[in-house]
Amino acid sequence: MGKFSNTWSLMGASWDLLKKDKEILVFPLISGICCLVVLASFAIPIIVSGGLESGGASTDSHALAYAALFLFYFCNYFVIVFFNSAIVACAAHRMNGGDPTVGYGLQAAFDRFSLIAGWALVQATVGLILRVVEDRSERLGRIIAGLLGMAWTVTSFLVVPILVIEKKGPLDAVKGSASLLRKTWGEQLIGNCSFGLVFLALGIPAFIVLVLGFMSGSGIGAIIGIIAAAVYLIGLALIQSALQAIFQTALYLYVRDGQAPQGFQNAALENAIITRG
């Protein structure tokens, strides 16, 4: 409960910052739309060409499938990292006393275009490797891929703030993130989990509205329920994405400087990390 309470405090501080810069929500919105476009651009040609039915088990077909998957991973990761970088840039600017705008965030992301592309390439490579491991042995492969994926997520947790704020290349950013994590063990996992749990609880009203819509016995009522629940959940997802990036930025600055950035309390961030001896 203490950890949950501390996470709630960090979420509150992140929310206060978000209220000052509501335009930050534009970034996860555009990111989500672009990710759907990327998905459609890969899925539609495959479906139209009948690739799902005609795919054979030959080595060439597997190689082609993995190549397409790698390209999809790269495009998807690039979109996500690009707009997350814009959020991190805006959050860091606000924490340093500035007044960021959408233009500021976009410019910061464009200025780091090559770094973002490099990191997307690394992420896509790791993602493909994990997928190959998973495919090699269904049950054991899933377990190994899951463990490796979790370790990679923790190790690379601070990469985007390092990439944006310090303008380091992807490999140096990974080394920097790993180095910080060797010195401190923070609420990275707890923060991710608790954020997810909190927003899962906040999503319950959408489920209730959906059920009430279907229980109304009216087609219009069901449609209204579906639309209302979808709009609510989309808005919730946008807020969660923004708050997570803000929290990530604040945690990085605190771990790096030993001082809570503007808008955050030292005690909350101190409770989020444990300095290793």
N, C-alpha and C positions, 0 to 999 in steps of 0.2 A: 504493500500500500504506500510505503514511503517513496519507493521508486516511481510508482504511478503518480503520486502527488507531485513529485519533482518534475516529471514529464509534463504534467498538466500546467505547472508553472512556466516551463519553457515554451509550451504551446501558447500560453497567454501572452508571453513577451513577443513571440513571433507574430501572433495575431495583432498586437498593438502596432507593430511595425507595418504589417500588411494594411492596416486601416489607414495609415499615413500615405501609403503608396498603393492604392487599390488597382492602379493600372498594371501592376505586376501580374494580375490575374490574366491579362491578355496573353502572356507568354505560354502558360500551360494550355490555354484554349487553342491558340494557333498550333502548338505542338501536337495536341490531340487530333486536330483536323489534318495536319500534315502526315501524321502517322497513319490515319485512315486512307489518305491518298496513296501513300507508299504501299500499304497493304493491298489496296485495290489494283494498283499498277502491276503488282506481281501475281495476284490471285486471278484477276480477270483473264489475262492471256493464257494462263495454265488451264483454267476451266474451259475457255472457248476452244482451245486447241485439243482438248481431251487428254491433257497430259497426265491427269490423275488416273485415268483408266489405262492409258497406253504405256505407262512407265514400266519398263522391264527390270530385270534383276541383273543386267549386265554391268560390267565394271564402268563402261562409258556412261551409262544412264545414272549410276550412283555418283560418278564424278560430276556430271552435269547438274544433278540435283543438289549436291553439296556446294557447287559453285554458285548456283542461284540462291541457295540459302545464305551463303556468305554475303552476297551482294545485298540481299534483303536485310540481314543483320546490320551491315554497314550503313545503309540508308536510314534505317530506323534509329540506330544509335546516334547517328549524326544529328538527326532532327531533335531527339530528346536532349542530347548534350548541348546542342546549340542554344536552345531556349532555356535550359537549366542554367547555362552560363550567363544568360541575360539576367535571370532572376538573381543569381549570386552576385553579379556586378552591381545591380541596383541595391540589393540588401547591404553589401559591404559599403557602398557609397552613403547610404542612409545611416549606417552605424558609425561612419566617420564624420557625421554631421552634415552631409550633403542632402540634396533634394533631387533624387533621380527621376527621370522620365522614361517613357517607352523608347524614345529615340536614343537615350543614353545607354539603355540596356542592349538594344540592337547593335549600336555602334561598338560597344565593348565586345559583343559576341563576334561581329564581323572582323574586328581587329585581331581576334584570336582564331580566325577561320582555319588556318593550317594546323594549329594546336588541337582544335576540336576535331578536325578530320583525322589527325593522327591518333587521338584517343578513341575515336569511333572505330578506326582500323584495328586497334588493340582489342577493344571490346568485341568486335565482330570475330576476330581470330580466336579469342578465348571462348566465345559463345559456340563457335563451330567445333572447336576441340571438345568441349563438353557434350555437344550433340553427338559427335562421333563416338565418344566413350559410352554414352547412353545407348547408342544403337548397337554397339558391339556385343553387349550382353544386357538383355532387357532388364531383369530384376537387379542384378549386381551393378550393371551399368548405371541404372537410375540412382542407386544409392551412392555410388562413387561420384557421379556427376553432381548430385545434390550437395555432397560434402565439399567437393572442390568449388562448386559455385558459391556456397556460403562463405568459404574461406576467402575467395576472390572478392566477394561483395564487401566483407569487413576490411580487407587489406586496401581496397581502392575507395573506401568511403569518403576520404578527404581529397580525392584527386581533382575533382572539378573546382573546388575553392582554390587549391594550389595552382591549378592551370590558369584560372581567371585572375587571381590576385597577384601571384608571383610570376605569371607568364612563363612557367616552366613547360618543357616538352612532356609528352605523355609518360615516357619511361622515367624521367626525373621526378615527375609528379607522383608516380607510383612509389618510387623509392622514398620520397618525402612523406607520403601518407603512411607507408609501412614503418618508417622511422619514428614518426609521431606516435603510432599505435604501439610500438615497442616500449615507449616511455610511459604511455598512459593507456589505461583500459577504460574506455568511456561508455556512455550510454548509447553508443552507436546501435548495437543490437537492440537494447532495451528501448531506445528512442524510436527506432523503426517499428518495433513490435507494438509499443504502447500507442504510438500515433495511429497505427492500423487498428488497434482495438478500440480506441476512442472514436475514430471515424466509423468503425463498424457499428458501434452503439448509436452514433448520430444518424446512421442510415436506417435505423429501425422504423422511424416515421414513414419513410418511403414504402417500406414493406406493408405497413398498416394501411396506408392510402391505397396501395395496390389491391390488397385483400378486400377492403371496403368497396372499391370500384367493382370488383367481380361479384361481390355479395349483393350489390344493388339490384342485380337481375336485369340491368339495362345495358344494352350495347354501348350507348353513349356514356353511361357511367363508367364502364370498364375502360373505354378509350380515354376518358378524362383521367382516370386513375393511373393508367399506363403513362400518359404524357406527364402528369404531375410528378409521378415517381421518377421518371427518367430525367426531367429537368432538375429535380432536387438532387439526385445522385450525381449528375454531371457537375452541378455547382459545387457539391461537396468534394468531388474528386479534384476539381481545380484548386479549391482552397487547400486541400491536403497536400497537393503537389507543391504549392507555393510555400506553405508553412514548413514543409520538410526541407526545402532548399534554404530557407531563411535560418532554420535551426542548424543546419549543416554548416552554414557560413559562420554563424555565431560561435559554434563549437570549435571550428577551425581557428578562428581569430583568438579565442581564449586559450586553446592549447598552444598556439604559437607565441602569444604575447604574455600569457599569464594574467591577463586583465580582461574583465568582461567588456565587450563592446557596448556602445551606447544603446540603451533600451533594455539591456539584460543585467541581471543581478549576479554578482560574483558567487554568492552562495548557491544559486541554482545550477550554475555551470560547474562549480567546484564539486557539487554532489553528483554531477553527471560524469565525472572522471575520477579515477583513482591513480595517483602517481605511483609508478612502480619503483621499487628500490633498486 
